[in-house]
Structure formats: C-alpha cells, structure tokens
C-alpha cells in the first residue's frame, strides 16, 4: 500500500512540478534578442555556412523562413545522436548516448506497456514482444551508461573537478533503477507485468518480489525528483534553443512587440548604482530616456 | 588542479599565466617579447590581483570587516535584482535557463580560445566562473539554498576575495560565445558572464573605466565615446574630405544631417580618429556608386558604439535609443552600420525589441551594402591592384551572433586574387581577443594578459593562414571589418612585432575595395603606415 501511495504521489509531483516549471518560464517577460548562429532556418545553402537573413539588402522587405522543419531536423540529431557531445567531447559520448537511449527505451517501453494494459491487448503479440525485449534492452543500456558516466566523472580530468555529490547521486539513482529493472525480470515480474498490476489491480503488487518493489520505488523517487534537477533539460531545450538561441524573429514583423515593450518599460528599476537612477526609483522608460546617463528617477 | 571553492581563498593568487599554448617560430621566442609590466608595490597594495596577477578593473579589496560586510551585502542585493523581472526583464529568461540547466558535462571547454591559449588553466575554463556564480545563486538566492548547498557539497564561502575574483574573472572572457555553440543544453556561459558584469555595474557602480567612465558615459555626454562632440566630428570629417582630394583628386563633401536620405551611415567614431582611411573609403565608394547618404551630427548619431552591450542594460538602452532617434529625426530610409561588430549586434539584434514604432528604423550592415555595390558593377574594379595575400577575420558579433558570413567573402573573392580563409572561420571563428571591450582596456597590466592569452589563438590562426609566405618581404593583409578587432590587431601586432617578422598589415574591407578601384590614381592602402 505504501508503494502505491509513493507511486501516486510521485506521478502527481512529476506532472505538477514540470507544469509549474514550464509555466514559470512561459510567464517570464519577453527577453531581448540573443540569438546564436548557425540557426537552422532559411535556404539550405545559407544554413550550410550559418548565414542569416541579415545577409540580404533591405532584409525587412523580404519574406523569411519561419518554419520549424530545419529546427526539428537539427534537434532530432541532438536528441537521438547527442551531436554536440559527439563533436565536442568524444570520450563522453558513448556513455552519455547509452544512458540517454536507456532512458528513451525505458520511456517507450513503459508507454507501450501502459497501452497494452489499457487496451487489454494481451493477444497483441507485437506489443507484448516490444515490452518483453524493450525493457531488458533499456535497462542494459541504462546500466552501462550510468556506470560508464560514474567512472568518467570520477576519473577524467576534464570532469573530475566538476563532479559534485549531486552528479554522483543522480547517476547512482539512475543506475540503481536500471539495475533493479534488469533484476526484476528474474523476479518474474517484468515491466509489462508491473505496469499491468499497477493499472488493474494495484493491491496485488505485494505479491511481487522485493527487487521489483525496489525498482518501482526507485522509479517513483526519480519521477518526483526529476522536476527539481537540471535533467529537465530534456524539455527545457525548447526554451534554450528555440526560445533564445534560434529566436531571430525581428520586432518589425511582430505586432505584439510594442505592447510587450510598453509593459516592460513600465517596470520599476531599483538598481542602486548612481548612474542608473540617482533620483530614486524610476521606470525603465525614464531610465532609457535619461539623456545624460547621469541617473534618472523621481527625487 | 584548482577546485571551485578555491575562489574564496583569503590569501594568495589563484593562478599564474605560464605554460601558454605554443606559437609558431619565430614567435615562440619569449625573450623577443616586451617584458611584462611590473606593477609597483604601492599599486599592488591598493588593487586586487589575486585571480591571476592581472587587473582589468583596479578593484580595491575592502580593508575592514565592516567594509567587507557592506561589499557582500551590496552584492547580495544586486543578486536579488538580477533575478527579478522588474530589474532584469531584458535577460531574466535566458539567465535562468543558463543557471538551471548546465549538466556540467564540460563539452564547451575546448571551444574557448582563452582556456586553450592558457594551456588549459582551470581558472580560465569557461565553466569555472559560472559554476561559482551558479553556486552563489543556489546558495544565497534560493530558499533552503544554504542547507542544500552544504548537503550537495557545493557551498562556497562568500567573502570579499570570492567577489573580487569573480568580477575580475568576468573580464577574462571576451563574450565570443564559442562555448555556447558547443553546449548540448543551450546554456550560454557568455551570457552568464555578462550578467555578472551587469550586477556589479548596475548595483555597485563597478565597471572598467575605459568602457564606462571613458566609454558609455562620455558618449551620452558628448555624443561619442571618443569625446568628439558634433562640431569636432564635423571638423574632423571635413579634414578627411580634404585628405580624399589630396590623395585621389576626388572632390567629396560628406553630407551631414540630410533629411530624407536613403542611408544614414553610422561609423564607429573611433575610425575617424584612429583609422581615417576607413571612413574616407566609405565616402569614396558611396559617392562613386551614387548612393543617397548622410551622416548625423545628433548625440550618438555619429558613433555606432554601444558599450552597454558588454556590461550594463541601462547604458545600452540609452545609447540605442539616441541612435534610433537620430535616424527618425532625419527620416532616412535605413541606418547602415559601418565596420563595427558590436555596433552591428547592439543596434540590429539586441536593441531590436527595445525600438518599437517609428523608432524601429530599419538597420542594415555596411558589408551588405558594399557587397551589393561591388557585385552590381557600379564600380570599375581591378583585382590585380590587390594581388597580395589577404585573409579575413570574422568579427564574432557580425558573424557568430548575426549570421553575416558571405557578403564580405563575395567581395574578397571578387577583388582579392590571393584571398585565403583562416581555420576555423565563419561562425566557428576565433575572437580577435579584444572582444567585449578588451581592445579598449589596457589599464594596470591588463594589456599583457590581453596579448599573451586573449589574442593568442587568433595570432596563431593568422600566421597559419599565411604559412605559405612567411617572409616579411611579402606584404600581407588581414581584412578585419570591425573597429574593435582592428584595435586589438594594432596592439597585438605591435606587441609581437608582426610587421617586422611577417610583414602583415591589418585593415578594413572598404579600403580594399577602394584600393581596387581602377579610377583611383594611386594605391589607397598605405603599407608604410603599419
């Protein structure tokens, strides 16, 4: 029963925590532009060398590619192949790739197991086979990846000084979850069995062995812990890449830009340096229009 | 190996610059280089050099416990403001994204030219200062931060030494953003570095004199960071018009404050004083191509620099608004930014969402206009006049941060038969080492660091680009379409004796175009003015 409560709470914290995090960022004021090239938009020829619409004369009179196809293709390589790590830290790549693919397979297998349980699709042999083979594959990759990363983080001179207790804890947690996931197969459970029981008759979870229960407890803990860690980069990449790094959309084309700016300029500035607002608190509009840079503000 | 917590050490210097990445001969002979500037004991007693023995700011460390307490309190007050929407709406989102999502994977470190040039000194690792800053934010800003920091083993003692070193360290990064390109998470170390600078400037009034007092403050007061007021700039440009007549026989009168012109040309005003051949070349090209253009004598309307981009949002906004107001007043069709990299980015990118309505006068790069003129055939060009080895420096702000990569290359391919690329180039280029204001900063002994560390990878690249013709008898040209980069090359080349050893000159793009103009009687590039 305790395990059921733990899992239920973890699922709620997972969804609530991630939602709060996303909403928190969505509600932040629109920042100034800070893009970085190459940006995968525009004609292919230009994308190849990292060029932008600024290369055209009178660029504001010409149509720009605002499509997401290039971004999606780029991001697919980043997510599936860990391209940046491959290009910039080859020694880390294999272990990181194994861990990420362990997580991808685990997630995918869980989704398929939930689907099979909900559809009561015991006779769907394909779904059954997917879970049967997906789960050990996911856990094996995950074990190799987390162990490899733990060793790398402890020994590699590039990483050692930046390996904190929390990095070790995160990798150990993931490693333990994958190890117990692998061992739970010999426990007679398997992911499909656990998911089916959880969804259909949670009370009978106690019939499963200690390893399977430990696996579920570790996964539950990970779910509740995840939204409070840097591992949220899994989806926050949307903000860092699409929202900042690739956001080259010009204000001249944005009918909402003036409205957003007006709201921001009404915000109060309390920075204390004398050249900002020497006369006391001021609005950003006053600070920006202060002609001498001597400090705006209402005395 | 240095640990992150060492930044709080109350005594000693965190690192010493030695074991630098090797340069090719004859630049590998350390004994040929000027001796490093030795600071007098009285100066060393007064300023903080505990990061690496150099000082960019001349920062005085608090002398008494009470002064230290106040210093820390002001920092913490600034930290709260930096992380508030009211005070930092302009960068709050990217700041938080970069603070929260670093996986500490160190994929970015080899991309940093300073870390590489320093021989992989831990203190110059692009993640070092930002890991310190991230830990301070987690520990002192977030609720329950101190307990969590202790639990995670990520606690850092917050004392005057920590803060002095953190700030100095923020001026050991040129904001070139190569590391940000390498990050799998999209974390931007350069942005974090700029935010650290900003906190100290906007809350505590601490910034390098060269970019604040003698930079943005001077620009807002007189109209230009050079100190030239409207009258002085008009007099100086009139002198350049005479120079054009003397050198080329062309009669050109630079148009001022011409209402309704197609183009408002805004140079980095430093060009007018330090590299007058550049504005002269622009005047010759625009007149020859029949462009309707003008310059503005309004406050900041004749100087495209905006140093706030590197350290202070208020200064940034003030200058950006003044420049746009100058263009609006003249009712020009567009602003064309001269050869100034940070001026490009400040005006065309970062200020974009600050300038709405009729203040958002369209802005274009001079490289694009020059490309159109050269390719259109409006000038009679003779490439044989530029038949010497030429390589191209990509200013980070124009290229990596704006994607203006090809226009300058189209020009060079057309007019320079011996054009060759550096490796790497384009959006992967190395910074000149003078970025983010460094080219202006030489106070105390900072220049020595700038030449020996910050500019090292670029020098190596330039020498490699001309490896097939190393003799000083073969005159070579580094095309650097950015004033800041030219300032760095001027000082860097002098420090290493690059002209004497290799016969390499630096200069702008417009000069090469005029040098190739068949109807200009004598060569426009004066090699003797190296």
Interface residues (C-beta under 8 A of the other chain):
Chain A: X25 X28 X29 X30 X31 X32 X33 X34 X35 X36 X37 X38 X39 X46 X49 X50 X51 X52 X53 X54 X55 X56 X57 X58 X59 X60 X78 X82 X83 X84 X85 X87 X88 X89 X92 X96 X157 X158 X159 X160 X161 X162 X163 X164 X165 X166 X167 X230 X232 X233 X236 X237 X239 X240 X241 X243 X244 X245 X248 X250 X251 X252 X257 X258 X260 X261 X262 X264 X267 X268 X269 X270 X271 X272 X273 X274 X275 X276 X284 X287 X288 X289 X290 X291 X292 X293
Chain B: X1 X2 X3 X4 X74 X77 X78 X81 X85 X86 X87 X89 X90 X91 X92 X93 X94 X96 X97 X98 X100 X101 X102 X103 X104 X105 X106 X107 X108 X109 X110 X111 X122 X127 X131 X151 X152 X153 X154 X177 X180 X181 X182 X183 X184 X185 X186 X187 X188 X191 X201 X202 X203 X204 X205 X212 X216 X217 X220 X221 X299 X314 X315 X317 X318 X321 X322 X334 X348 X349 X350 X351 X352 X353 X354 X355 X356 X357 X360 X362 X364 X365 X368 X369 X372 X399 X400 X401 X402 X403 X404 X405 X406 X407 X426 X427
